Amino acid sequence: MIVGIPISFVSPTEGSIREQPLIPLFYGSIAGIIIIFFYSGYKERKRKQEERRKRRSKK
């Protein structure tokens, strides 16, 4: 996804800057990065909740 951002501005076949950048590719890459960021935070919170539950149940 990070590679998609520069590709939206630079043509990979010619190596020149595009006159009109590929806007869907640019915003799609940014949206994918944001989704991965939030999902990893969500998974981490769930893991910590499970650890807390296990610690509380041992007492």
TORLOTI-9791 format. One line per 10 residues: number of its first residue (from 1); their letters; for each residue x negated, y, z negated of N, C-alpha, C. Coordinates in nm, 3 decimals. Layout:
N
NUM) a) X:Y:Z:X:Y:Z:X:Y:Z; ... $
// end
This chain:
59
1) mivgipisfv) -0.080:-0.119:0.000:0.000:0.000:0.000:-0.085:0.126:0.000; -0.195:0.121:-0.071:-0.283:0.237:-0.073:-0.342:0.259:0.065; -0.364:0.152:0.139:-0.420:0.164:0.274:-0.317:0.224:0.369; -0.190:0.203:0.341:-0.085:0.255:0.428:-0.077:0.405:0.431; -0.117:0.470:0.323:-0.109:0.616:0.318:-0.203:0.680:0.421; -0.333:0.644:0.424:-0.417:0.705:0.529:-0.378:0.662:0.670; -0.328:0.539:0.685:-0.288:0.493:0.819:-0.172:0.577:0.872; -0.089:0.628:0.782:0.023:0.711:0.828:-0.026:0.842:0.889; -0.146:0.886:0.853:-0.200:1.012:0.907:-0.304:0.990:1.016; -0.374:0.876:1.015:-0.481:0.850:1.112:-0.445:0.728:1.194 $
11) sptegsireq) -0.460:0.738:1.323:-0.434:0.626:1.413:-0.548:0.524:1.400; -0.518:0.400:1.360:-0.626:0.302:1.343:-0.691:0.259:1.474; -0.620:0.267:1.584:-0.678:0.225:1.712:-0.768:0.332:1.772; -0.729:0.458:1.757:-0.806:0.567:1.817:-0.898:0.636:1.717; -0.863:0.634:1.590:-0.943:0.700:1.488:-0.919:0.849:1.479; -0.819:0.897:1.549:-0.789:1.040:1.546:-0.669:1.067:1.455; -0.659:1.191:1.412:-0.547:1.230:1.326:-0.421:1.240:1.412; -0.313:1.184:1.361:-0.186:1.187:1.435:-0.128:1.329:1.434; -0.062:1.362:1.544:0.006:1.492:1.549:0.124:1.492:1.453; 0.202:1.386:1.456:0.313:1.367:1.363:0.284:1.244:1.278 $
21) pliplfygsi) 0.264:1.259:1.148:0.236:1.141:1.065:0.357:1.049:1.057; 0.331:0.923:1.030:0.439:0.825:1.015:0.499:0.840:0.875; 0.600:0.922:0.864:0.661:0.956:0.735:0.718:0.832:0.664; 0.790:0.741:0.732:0.841:0.623:0.660:0.730:0.537:0.598; 0.618:0.525:0.669:0.506:0.447:0.616:0.446:0.517:0.494; 0.434:0.648:0.500:0.378:0.725:0.389:0.465:0.713:0.265; 0.594:0.743:0.279:0.682:0.737:0.162:0.708:0.593:0.117; 0.707:0.500:0.209:0.722:0.360:0.171:0.605:0.312:0.086; 0.486:0.355:0.121:0.367:0.319:0.043:0.373:0.380:-0.096; 0.412:0.505:-0.104:0.423:0.570:-0.234:0.531:0.504:-0.319 $
31) agiiiiffys) 0.644:0.470:-0.258:0.751:0.404:-0.331:0.705:0.267:-0.382; 0.631:0.194:-0.302:0.580:0.064:-0.345:0.485:0.075:-0.462; 0.399:0.176:-0.460:0.306:0.197:-0.571:0.383:0.230:-0.699; 0.485:0.314:-0.687:0.565:0.351:-0.805:0.639:0.230:-0.859; 0.696:0.149:-0.772:0.768:0.029:-0.816:0.675:-0.066:-0.889; 0.557:-0.089:-0.835:0.460:-0.177:-0.901:0.419:-0.121:-1.036; 0.399:0.010:-1.044:0.360:0.075:-1.169:0.467:0.054:-1.276; 0.593:0.080:-1.241:0.701:0.065:-1.339:0.725:-0.081:-1.375; 0.714:-0.171:-1.279:0.737:-0.312:-1.307:0.629:-0.368:-1.399; 0.505:-0.327:-1.380:0.399:-0.376:-1.468:0.419:-0.323:-1.610 $
41) gykerkrkqe) 0.464:-0.199:-1.623:0.495:-0.144:-1.756:0.610:-0.219:-1.821; 0.710:-0.255:-1.742:0.825:-0.330:-1.792:0.782:-0.468:-1.841; 0.698:-0.536:-1.764:0.650:-0.668:-1.803:0.568:-0.660:-1.932; 0.486:-0.557:-1.944:0.403:-0.540:-2.064:0.491:-0.517:-2.187; 0.595:-0.437:-2.174:0.686:-0.415:-2.288:0.755:-0.544:-2.328; 0.799:-0.622:-2.231:0.865:-0.749:-2.261:0.768:-0.845:-2.331; 0.644:-0.847:-2.287:0.544:-0.935:-2.350:0.520:-0.893:-2.494; 0.509:-0.764:-2.520:0.487:-0.715:-2.656:0.608:-0.743:-2.744; 0.728:-0.730:-2.691:0.848:-0.762:-2.768:0.848:-0.908:-2.809; 0.810:-0.995:-2.716:0.806:-1.138:-2.745:0.702:-1.168:-2.853 $
51) errkrrskk) 0.586:-1.103:-2.845:0.483:-1.123:-2.947:0.531:-1.077:-3.083; 0.600:-0.963:-3.087:0.654:-0.914:-3.215:0.757:-1.010:-3.271; 0.842:-1.065:-3.185:0.941:-1.162:-3.231:0.876:-1.285:-3.291; 0.770:-1.334:-3.228:0.700:-1.452:-3.277:0.633:-1.421:-3.412; 0.573:-1.303:-3.428:0.509:-1.267:-3.554:0.611:-1.256:-3.665; 0.726:-1.199:-3.637:0.830:-1.183:-3.739:0.889:-1.317:-3.780; 0.903:-1.408:-3.686:0.964:-1.537:-3.718:0.870:-1.627:-3.799; 0.739:-1.602:-3.795:0.643:-1.683:-3.869:0.647:-1.652:-4.019; 0.688:-1.532:-4.054:0.687:-1.492:-4.196:0.797:-1.554:-4.275 $
// end
